[in-house]
Structure formats: C-alpha cells, structure tokens
C-alpha cells in the first residue's frame, strides 16, 4: 500500500514498530506523552495528534519527514546528509525551524497536499447532507477525508433553494455552551468554509473541527493575530478561548438549526413577555431618557 493511502494512525504504527520495537510505553517515553495517549493515537479513535505531539514526535525522530507523517507524501526519512553528525541536542536547538516547517505544512495554503473535501450524492446525483451525530464525532476527526467513512454517515437532502450552492454538513450540538441560541441535542446545518481569514464570517456561529474535537462556537477573527481564532460561547458561564488556525482541520458556518426543545406554552400570554420584548422596551426607554435629559 502506498504511503499516501495510509492514515496518520497507520503511519504512527510504523514509527512505533521501527523506533520502539512495537512497544507503546517505550514510544510514549520517547515523545513525552502517556502510553494511553499513544494507544489512542494508534487506534485513531480520538483524532490525530495535536500540533505539540507532532512537534514532539519529529523532535524525537529527526530523520522522519514531516510531510510523510502528516500526509504520507515524499520519502519517509530525510536525506541522511541533512542530519549527519547532528546530535539530539543539536536538533532541539533547531526547534524554531521545525516549528516553522510544521506551520508551513499546516497553514491553509500548505494544505494543498490534502485530498479534496469528500461529499456524497443520492441516486439522482444530487448532493446530500451527511449527519455527524454524537457517537460519530470521534471517528470523524480521524476519517473525515475518507470517502468510505463519509459514505457510512446518515444522509439527508433538503430540496430548498438555501441549500443549492455550496457543500453542507449537519452536526449534533452537545452541551449548553451555546444556550440560548442552540440547545443540547439540536442539529445544525452548516456550509463548508475555506480556511482563509477573509472567507470566515467573524461573530457567526461555526462548527470547528480540530485534532482535539468538534465544537460549535461563535468564531471571532483576530485582526492582531492573523493565525488565531477566538471561540466564544453564547452562554456567559463558559469562557472564550483561542485556537490556532494550524490546528483547525475543517470549518463549517451554521446556516440553520433543528431545535428539539420547544418552549412550553405561556399560561397567561397577556401578562408574560418574552425576554426579547423586555429588551426592546428597555432600549426604547433608554432612548427616551437620553432625548429627555440630553445626555
């Protein structure tokens, strides 16, 4: 099997066999993570390695080509002349160049080595919307580029004009971080977004697929840090946090949602007001007060 057809988990199996005699614990010690962490990487059940783990692997194994590890491209090992006479300490001292090399491979224009986005069609050749439900999320992180995996996901088709242009996918929302906009168990319908800052709609809700997991958050682009996004929850009890673009595998902009938690009917509609009605009244009163006081 050519290397380009293997998964990153399968290539890690090769490295464990070559450099640790097939022993996960020995390989874990060498790259500075737990044996359980290595086991998860080899099974591919929790997504691919993070940027830090990739850097640890390539630092511990300086003759391994980064492009081979990430994409299965080029020879597996560097030209011996590149690392001849270089000690482990020497390579650590060249860490900035390794980080720059990974940055170049993982930033959007460097992802040209990745296969195209996988889509599925129905019997009539129409694009379908694949649903990534909660149990499928862990597998999606590792296998979202594999047609065989995508073809096994539940599919739906919405014959609406809003879904004619673009590539769409559906994801199940988990947790309460996006409440009251989205509830636990809701399904969001999303349009694929190119990983370029000018293509991302800042402040819009997105599904963000990283090596660590799949989250639904409001995405804020940072003008002072072009390679970083801020992920914000609508639920104020959850704190915002940054994510580096190099760690983002896919980005999907939410265009619609299916909500399965409808509010109970109001007992006395004439005496109860929705929160947005109260907010509108408050805004009008503030305008009237400013006009009256001149402040």
Protein Blocks (a to p, Z undefined) as FASTA:
>chain_A
ZZklpcfklmmmmmmmmmnnopaklmmmmnopafklmmmmmnopnopadfklmmmmmmmm
mmbcfklmmnopajfbdcfklmgoiafklmmmmmmmmmmmmmmmmmmklmmmpccddddd
dfkopacdddddfklmmmmmmmmmpmklmmmpccddddbfklmgccddddddedjklpck
bcghiacdddddddbfklpcghiacddddfkbccdddddddfklmkbccdddfblkbccd
dddfklpmbdcddfbdcdfbdcdddfblmlpccfklmmmmmmmmmmmmmmmnoZZ
